[in-house]
Amino acid sequence: MLPDAYISHRTETRLRIKIPCKRKDRRFFSRVTEALSGQEGIERVVVNPLTGSLLLIHRLAPGIVEERLRRARLFSLDAPRQGSSGLFETVSSAFRAANETVKEISRGELDIAGIVFAILMFSGLYQISRGNFMAPAWYTAFWYAMGIIMKAVPGRE
């Protein structure tokens, strides 16, 4: 049986795959590197056995990359992502939809992260101008929550 794997991050030329059950398995990742290196369109294979991850730098369409990985039969790429809760998926899905709406309305000039960043920066400057140098607790909690959600949005690092 093939080990379960999932795509954790994707851009146009990069694909990061997590294979949690193979963490610390250097022999497995050595076989993966050997099997995928040198294939047409794959420029570089970077593995990290310690974290159980594989990074492909490529010049291929997304569907072609995934099909090659399936044909290589090194892992099962169709496995559901581990560790995602229903609540997280619901919130991140709603966030992605809202973010796309903001981008559409602003013709690609703004996104939610940019708006929140500007609001928090201006709020911080306002507080400093009033002599308040203490960051309120809501700011920290909100900023970390935004960081977690932004990692859920594909194509952002």
C-alpha positions in Angstrom: 0.0 0.0 0.0 1.3 3.5 -0.9 1.8 6.1 1.8 -0.8 8.9 1.9 0.3 12.3 0.7 -1.3 15.7 0.1 -0.5 18.9 -1.7 0.2 21.5 1.0 1.2 24.4 -1.2 1.2 25.2 -4.9 2.3 28.0 -7.2 2.7 28.0 -10.9 6.2 26.5 -10.8 6.3 24.9 -7.3 4.5 22.1 -5.7 5.0 21.1 -2.1 3.7 17.7 -1.0 3.5 16.4 2.6 3.9 12.7 3.3 3.4 12.7 7.1 3.8 8.9 7.6 7.2 9.0 6.0 8.7 11.6 8.2 12.4 10.8 9.1 12.5 8.0 6.5 15.6 9.0 4.5 15.6 5.9 2.3 12.0 6.7 1.1 12.9 10.3 0.3 16.1 9.1 -1.5 14.0 6.9 -3.7 11.6 9.8 -4.4 14.5 12.0 -5.4 15.9 9.4 -7.7 12.6 8.6 -9.3 11.6 12.2 -10.0 15.0 13.9 -10.7 15.8 14.3 -14.4 12.3 13.9 -15.6 11.4 16.3 -18.4 9.9 19.5 -17.0 11.0 18.9 -13.4 13.9 21.2 -12.8 14.6 20.4 -9.2 13.5 18.0 -6.4 14.0 19.1 -2.9 13.1 16.7 -0.1 13.1 17.1 3.7 12.8 13.8 5.4 12.8 15.4 8.8 9.5 17.2 8.0 8.2 14.6 5.5 8.0 17.1 2.7 8.8 17.1 -1.0 9.2 20.3 -3.1 9.1 20.1 -6.9 10.3 23.0 -9.0 8.8 22.5 -12.4 7.8 23.9 -15.8 4.7 21.8 -16.2 0.9 22.4 -16.1 -0.6 21.4 -12.7 -2.5 18.4 -14.1 0.6 17.0 -15.8 2.7 17.2 -12.6 0.0 15.4 -10.6 -0.4 12.7 -13.2 3.3 12.1 -13.3 3.4 11.7 -9.6 0.5 9.3 -9.7 2.2 7.2 -12.4 5.4 7.1 -10.4 3.4 5.3 -7.7 5.6 6.6 -4.9 2.7 7.7 -2.7 -1.1 8.2 -2.9 -1.6 11.8 -3.8 -5.4 11.5 -3.5 -5.4 11.2 0.3 -7.3 13.8 2.2 -5.3 16.4 3.9 -4.6 15.4 7.5 -5.3 17.7 10.5 -7.9 19.9 8.9 -11.1 20.4 10.9 -14.5 21.1 9.5 -14.5 24.5 11.2 -11.1 25.5 9.7 -12.2 24.4 6.2 -15.5 26.4 6.5 -13.7 29.5 7.7 -10.9 29.3 5.2 -13.4 28.7 2.4 -15.4 31.7 3.4 -12.2 33.8 3.6 -11.1 32.7 0.2 -14.5 33.6 -1.3 -14.4 37.0 0.4 -10.8 37.6 -0.7 -11.7 36.8 -4.3 -14.7 39.3 -4.1 -12.4 42.0 -2.8 -9.9 41.4 -5.6 -12.7 41.4 -8.2 -14.2 44.7 -6.9 -10.7 46.3 -6.8 -9.7 44.9 -10.1 -6.8 43.0 -8.5 -5.4 46.0 -6.7 -6.4 45.0 -3.1 -6.9 41.8 -1.1 -8.1 41.3 2.5 -4.6 40.9 3.8 -3.6 44.3 2.3 -6.6 46.0 3.7 -6.1 44.5 7.2 -2.4 45.3 7.1 -3.2 49.0 6.3 -5.9 49.2 9.0 -3.6 47.7 11.6 -0.7 50.0 10.6 -2.9 53.1 10.7 -4.3 52.0 14.1 -0.9 51.5 15.5 0.3 54.8 14.2 -2.8 56.5 15.8 -2.1 54.8 19.1 1.5 55.8 19.1 0.6 59.4 18.2 -1.7 59.4 21.3 1.2 58.2 23.5 0.0 54.6 23.9 2.9 52.4 23.2 1.3 49.2 24.5 -0.1 46.8 21.8 -3.6 45.7 22.8 -4.3 42.0 23.2 -6.9 42.0 20.4 -4.2 43.1 17.9 -1.9 40.1 18.7 -4.7 37.6 18.6 -6.2 39.1 15.4 -2.8 39.2 13.7 -2.0 35.6 14.4 -5.5 34.5 13.3 -4.9 36.3 10.0 -1.5 34.6 9.6 -3.2 31.2 10.0 -5.9 32.0 7.5 -3.5 33.5 5.0 -1.5 30.2 5.0 -4.7 28.5 4.0 -5.0 30.6 0.8 -3.3 28.9 -2.1 -0.5 30.7 -3.8 0.5 32.8 -0.8 3.7 32.3 1.1 
